[in-house]
Amino acid sequence: PDTATSRRIGALGELYVFTWLSELVENFGFENWCSSNRSVHPEAPPPAQDMDKWGCDFVFRDRGGVFCKDKQVLLEVKAMKVQGDPLKVRATDFSCKLSKNELEVMREACESESEYYVML
């Protein structure tokens, strides 16, 4: 898909995940959505200019253990391309693009005792 279509798909994916996390994570709200794509939600406050610097789309403290109890969860939503037959797909058959910032944030979280990086 072209760039505009890819952006729309990404924004819709984030909107879906925001709605899902709002149901799963206590006190989850717009302040946890650190992507400029949050502007797709009609009730969202305007995003800050440097909002996309986080290297992830959502940040929250996982007090309830949805992903990793008592850790700061950094969650990135990605559209992934499947190679080959979708009925025979394995985890290694997916590919996606990461920015340098996303990769650096992922590496830092991997070495951290207090952070947990999730890619959906």
C-alpha positions in Angstrom: 0.0 0.0 0.0 1.0 3.6 -0.5 2.2 5.8 2.4 -1.2 7.4 3.1 -2.9 4.0 3.1 -0.2 2.6 5.4 -0.7 5.6 7.8 -4.4 5.0 7.9 -3.9 1.3 8.6 -1.5 2.2 11.4 -3.9 4.8 12.9 -6.8 2.3 12.9 -4.6 -0.4 14.4 -3.6 2.0 17.3 -7.3 3.0 17.8 -8.3 -0.6 18.1 -5.4 -1.3 20.6 -6.3 1.9 22.6 -9.9 0.7 22.9 -8.8 -2.8 23.9 -6.2 -1.5 26.5 -8.8 0.9 27.9 -10.9 -2.2 28.9 -8.0 -4.3 30.2 -5.7 -1.8 32.0 -7.0 0.2 35.0 -6.8 4.0 34.6 -5.7 3.7 31.0 -6.4 6.8 29.0 -5.2 9.3 26.4 -2.1 10.2 28.5 -0.9 6.6 27.8 -1.2 7.0 24.0 2.1 8.6 23.0 1.7 8.6 19.2 0.5 11.4 17.0 -2.1 8.9 15.6 -4.2 9.4 18.7 -5.7 12.4 16.8 -7.9 9.8 15.0 -10.0 9.5 18.2 -12.6 12.3 18.3 -12.2 12.9 22.1 -8.4 12.9 22.2 -6.6 16.0 23.2 -4.3 17.4 20.5 -0.9 15.5 20.4 2.3 17.3 21.3 4.7 18.1 18.5 7.4 15.8 19.8 4.9 13.0 20.8 6.4 10.4 18.5 9.8 10.6 20.2 8.9 7.7 22.6 9.7 4.9 20.2 6.4 3.2 21.0 2.7 3.9 20.7 1.6 3.3 24.3 3.3 3.6 27.7 1.7 2.5 31.0 2.6 0.9 34.4 1.2 -2.7 34.4 -0.1 -2.9 38.0 -2.6 -5.6 37.2 -0.2 -7.9 35.3 -1.8 -7.8 31.8 1.6 -8.2 30.2 4.3 -8.0 32.9 3.2 -7.1 36.5 4.6 -3.9 38.0 6.7 -3.0 35.0 6.5 0.0 32.7 5.1 -1.4 29.5 6.2 0.1 26.1 3.8 -1.1 23.5 4.3 -0.7 19.7 1.6 -1.5 17.2 2.9 -2.7 13.8 1.4 -3.9 10.6 3.3 -7.0 9.6 3.7 -8.6 6.2 3.4 -12.3 5.9 5.6 -14.2 3.5 4.1 -17.3 1.8 0.9 -19.2 2.6 -1.0 -17.5 5.5 -2.4 -20.9 6.5 1.1 -22.2 7.2 2.6 -19.1 8.8 5.1 -19.3 11.6 6.4 -16.5 13.8 9.5 -16.3 11.8 7.5 -15.6 8.6 6.5 -12.0 9.6 8.4 -8.9 8.7 8.0 -5.2 9.6 10.0 -2.0 9.5 11.4 -0.4 12.7 12.8 3.1 13.0 16.2 3.6 14.6 14.4 5.2 17.6 12.0 2.2 18.0 15.0 -0.2 17.8 16.9 1.7 20.4 13.9 1.9 22.8 13.4 -1.9 22.3 17.1 -2.5 23.1 17.0 -0.3 26.2 13.8 -2.1 27.5 15.5 -5.5 26.9 18.3 -4.5 29.3 16.0 -2.8 31.8 14.8 -4.3 35.0 11.8 -2.0 35.1 10.6 -1.9 31.5 8.9 -4.4 29.2 8.6 -3.9 25.4 5.6 -5.4 23.6 5.1 -5.4 19.8 1.6 -6.2 18.5 
